[in-house]
């Protein structure tokens, strides 16, 4: 997934405060452990970034982590 700087800002703004931050580190293409709860995108998704609408996510201390729903693989880290 290729997000612009502006799209990253929107995702960070819209999702970073959702839920509690999880204290973990992940990398791209890594599978998220089953004990980490993934959140669905808000119904309208982050404003102006419809490409992420089908993904799940969670928030760490440093990033918003976008996850493929079918594989639980990390597809994007948004600092």
Buried (B, 14 or more C-beta within 10 A) or exposed (E): EEBEEEBBBBBBEBBBEEEEEBEBEBEEEEEBEEEBEBEEBEEEBBEEBEBBEEBBBBBBEEBBBBBBEEEBBBBBBBE
